[in-house]
Amino acid sequence: MKKLSIILIIFITSLATAQEKKIPEWFLNDLEESIGTWIADNKNYVSENEPFTHYGIEWSWGLGKTTMKGRLFGLIDGEEQGDFWEFRQYWDNVNEVAVVEQFGNGGMIGLGSLHPIDEYTTESVQTFSLPNGNSWKDRHISIRKKTELITTSYKMDSEGKWVENRTYSWTKKN
C-alpha cells in the first residue's frame, strides 16, 4: 500500500508540474490575429516569369485552436491561380518553441521557428530544402498593425549575413 501511495504522489506531482507550462500568450495571440485571408499587391515584382498581380495567404484554425494551417496562392486580376505553399504553425511543447513548416511543389520543404521581437513584431528563420539535398536559409520579419501585416523576407548570403529581399504589405480581408 505504501508503494502505491508513493507512486500515486509521484504521478500527481509530475502531472501538476506538466500542467504549469502553457503555450505562450504571445503565440496564441499571433494565431488569433492571423486567422483569415490576407492579400498583398505584387506590383513591384510583376514580370513575365511572375505574372501575379497579388498574392494571398489564407490561415485557418487547426485542432483545438492552438495551431493553424495556411496556404499561399497567386492571383491575376482577382482570380486565384493556384497554391504555391501549404503551412503549419504550432507550439512544440518539448522544445518550447513556435514551429513554422512549409510544403511546396516538387517536395520543397521549409522548417524553422518563430519568436517575438516585440509586441507587434515576429521573426521566423527557416531552413528550406529540395529532394536533391540542396538547402538554404530564409528569414522573415513580420510587423502587425490592426488590419495590416508588413512582411520583409531576407536571404542569407555566402558570408552568412542576411540580405533584404522583398517587402509586402498584406491587408486582412476577413
N, C-alpha and C positions, 0 to 999 in steps of 0.2 A: 504494500500500500504506500509505503514511504517513497519507493521508487516511482510509482505512478504520480504521486504528488509533485515530486521534483521535475519529472518530465513535463507535467502539465504547467508548472510555473515557468519553466524554460520556454515552452511553446507560447504561452500568453505574453511573456516578456518580449520574445522575438517578434511576435505579431504586433505588439504595441510599438516597438521600435520601427518596424517596417511601415506602419501607418503614419509615422511622424513625417516622413519625406513625402512631398507632394510635387505635382507638376507645377513649375513656377508660374506665378500670376502673369508675368510679362509674356510668357509663351502662349498661355490661354487667351490673353487679350489680343495678341498678334493674330491668332487663329480667328477669333471673333470678328476682328476688323477686316480680315482678308476675305471672308466668305462673300461670294457674289461674282459678278463679271466686271472685269476691268478692261478698258480699251485705250490703246496708245496710238498716236499718229506716227506714221513711219516716213513722213515726207522728206526728212533729211537723208534717208538711206535708200529710197526707191531707185531701182536700176533695172536693167534688162534681166539680170540674174536674181533680182529681189523685187518682184513687181507689186508687192503687198502695200496697199495704201495705209493699212492699220494692222496692228496685232491685238489679239485678245487673250486674256487669261481668265479662266473660269475656275473658281475654287468652291468646293462643296465639302460638307462635313464627312468625316469618317465615323466609324463606330464610336458611340459614347461622347461625341463632341470633344474629344481630346486629340484628334488627328484630323488632317484634311487631305483631300486629293484634288488634283487640278489638271488642267490641260492648257497648253499654249497653242493658239491657232492663228492663221493668217486670214486677212480679209482684203478683198479688192472691191472698192466702192460699196462697202456694206455687206457684201456676200462672202460667207465663210468659204475658205479654200482648202480646209483640211487641217488636221492636227500635226504639230511638229514634235511636241513633248508631252509626256504624262508625268505628273509629280506626285510625291507623297511627302508629307511633313508630319513628324511625330516626335514625342519626347522619349528618348532612350533612358529607361529607368535605371539600368545597370551602370551606364557610363555618365549619367546625369548631364545629358547634352541634347539639344534640339537637332534632329537629323533631317536633312533635305535629300531626297532621292529624285533623280530624273531618268526617264527612259525615252530614248529617241529611236528613230528608224534605223534599221541595219544593225541593231544590237548596241548602239551607243548608250553608255550609262554615265550618270553623274552622281557622285555620292559625297556628302560633306556635312558640315554643321552650320548652325545659325546661332548667333548670340546678339544680345542687345548692346548697343554703344551708348545710347541714352534713351529717354522715354519715347522718342519718336523715330529712332534710327536703329536699324539692324544691319549686321554684316553676315554674309554667308560666304564660305570658302569651300569649293568642291573640286574633287579630282574627277575628271572625265576620262573615259577610256573607250577604245574601239575593240572589236573582237580580235584584231591582229596584235593587240598588246600596246599600241601607241596610247600615250596618256598625256594629259596636261592639266594645269590648274586654272580655275577661273574664280573671280571674286565679284560679289555684288554688294553694293551699299544701297539700302532702301530707306527713304525718308517718307514717313506718313504724315499727311496733312488732311484732316477731315475726310473729304471725298477724293483726294488726290494722293497718288503714290509716285514718288520720283525714284527711279532706279538707275544706277550707274554701274556698268559692267567693266571689269578690268581683266586684262590678260597678263600672265607672268612672262617677262622677257627672259632671255638666256642667262642673265645675271641674277635672276631670282627677284627682280623688282616688279611691282605692279605698275602697269601702263593703262591709263584710262582708255576705254574702248567706245562704248555708246551710252547715251543717257536718254531715257524715255520718261515722259510724264503720262501716267495712267489715270484715267477718270473712271470712278465707280459708276456703273450703270444700274445696279440694283442691289 
